Amino acid sequence: MVLQRYKLQIASHFAAQTGWDTNELAGLIEIPPDRTLGDLALPCFKLAKTMRQAPPVIAAALAKELEACSIVEHAEATGGYLNMRLKRQAITTDTLAHLHSGEGVYNDTHGAGQTVAIDLSSPNIAKPFSMGHLRSTVIGTALANLFETSGYKTIRINHLGDWGTQFGKIIVAYRKYGDEATVNANPITELNRLYVQFHEEAKLHPELDNEARAAFKRLEDGSEEDLALWRYMIEVSMREFEKTYQLLGTTFDFNLGESFYNDKMDAVVTELREKGLLEESDGAEVVKLGDAMPPCLIRRSDGATLYPTRDLAAALYRARHFHADHLLYVVGGEQRLHFQQVFAVLRKMGYTFANACEHIAFGLMRMGGKKMSTRKGQIVRLQDVLDEAIARARAIIEEKNPHLQNPDGVARAVGVGAVIFNDLKTYRLHDIDFTMDTALAFDGETGPYVQYAHARTCSILRKANALSVGPSVKTWVTSQCRADDAIDDATWYLTLTLQGIETVRLRAIEERDPSLVAKHALDIAQAFNRFYHDCPILTAEGNLKALRLALTDAVRIALLHALTWLGIEAPSEI
Ligand code: ARG
């Protein structure tokens, strides 16, 4: 990492004086929150303990040591801090050479040989694909993309909700209140309406719940007539979901719904019984989990299996069949207890892979402040939101650039990108309140803003006839770039921001947090726009022009990677 290299170089000047290890010293060096103080700072408080001197005295002494350092321009003690300004020319050319070489910046191999199974999207059959499932889809996709940059093998699994008591309810409602022609005309809306109606009727006629349970039991027992209706629901739902996935550009390695584990659950129940973990409770079978958690329900009194049972079978399948080293579940925070219970049962069964299971939780997606629930029928269909975003993007683009080639394709990339980015820029555990205007604003903290900055870099490089100056930059940097090319603040700040992409990528993987990438893409786009404003690129001359073009190309490459990791398209013209 280029920044790490600079820190080590600086720290090596302090080792003798402090008696500290260079690596440890480098670890203390930080980026000051206020960049006007310096490019880097060393807080001397920890050193004070071993050196038995006051931090300001140490800082002043260390400042002197840096006179011999080839990358430090100026060092000065301010209180207990040693603030350092780097040599802009040397660092800028070195950073550019490093970014263009690509070494470890956009990929590395630390995950080679390891497999990550990612449970993502996982919408429910016979219900609309909601804005809620969007979060799982885009967070899961971004994480999978990021893991792949470090050489991990990823397995993207769509754990479709295609089994469970709700199917008993829909079957009962369909037979009682449904009408084949109406359902055929508008399957998902109509099936969802029947589901909502079931809940309303069941409030007045509680016996309906028993009928639904019986219907689901018939399904589990293999009743052909009920299974045919169930298969129909899967078919129409998948057809709808596919449209959404196509728009979002989402792909899976496996669509393995909950029903896939039907023939694998007896073995789980038997194993639990043999390991002495299964206990009876009010006729149902449960695994008790101590005082910290309620028991995990395994089998209902009528023998029907439950959501946790299917997740136990699925986890075992992923560990055994896919040889997953990490099992990630990208599912809303409201299912926290469910996953705690499932992982706790796996631990009780003696599986060490239980410690490699992680619930990647996320907050709620609200529309205009309202939580969405399929039971109450308050649901915003993602497809509608995407269609509207695309239409609005199309109108904005037409106004901005009437001669754009392929306006439909660009409008789709921008509209969909806006919706995805709006989600990913928010730290995943935070709730999101979705508003179309905010998501689509070209001058806000948005996807279109980043996409537009990327398109601008492409347009500049096109005009300069220098698309991808990358390969030649290394030669230029080492042979031609002279120290008399002043690096102004905007150029310098852009260079420092670009340096960060490497750390951001690795942290995003480690913390399972794609918002770090989205925020960094915004930082780069902002720094680039300031640079573009302050520094003429195409009209500059000689080395300065070459430097600015090389920097512009570095921005193009960084934004292209960041957007791609987030699952967002990066059109070269908008
Ligand atoms: N279908 C479920 C829902 O919409 C999410 C499934 C998450 N994955 C899992 N392995 N339980 O609530």
Residues whose N, C-alpha, C, O or C-beta is under 5 A from the ligand:
A	BS01	LIG	D119 S122 P123 N124 H159 G161 V331
